[in-house]
Amino acid sequence: MTEYLEVLKKFTVLVSGTTIVDAVPEDPDDNIIIACAIEAEADVIVTGDRHLLSLGSYHQIPIVTAVNFLNNYVRSYGRTK
């Protein structure tokens, strides 16, 4: 478990939590996910949440399923970063 947490820390970005968005009127609790992604300057949001997925993207941050991420991002991620 410790090794897993160490790897996770390498990919963690702490954010202030001050950004407020109203992107998901159908489920306002989802807005915090969008806000965190904006603050962290995320490359992509990976989710199974239907409300978030229905947006497609927000502030030019793609919102995709895990399968889509694996098929379309992981294969090329190392080549584009």
Secondary structure as GFF3:
##gff-version 3
##sequence-region A 1 81
A	DSSP	alpha_helix	2	10	.	.	.	ID=ss1
A	DSSP	three_ten_helix	28	30	.	.	.	ID=ss2
A	DSSP	alpha_helix	31	39	.	.	.	ID=ss3
A	DSSP	beta_strand	45	46	.	.	.	ID=ss4
A	DSSP	alpha_helix	50	55	.	.	.	ID=ss5
A	DSSP	beta_strand	57	58	.	.	.	ID=ss6
A	DSSP	beta_strand	61	64	.	.	.	ID=ss7
A	DSSP	alpha_helix	66	69	.	.	.	ID=ss8
A	DSSP	pi_helix	70	74	.	.	.	ID=ss9
A	DSSP	alpha_helix	75	80	.	.	.	ID=ss10
###
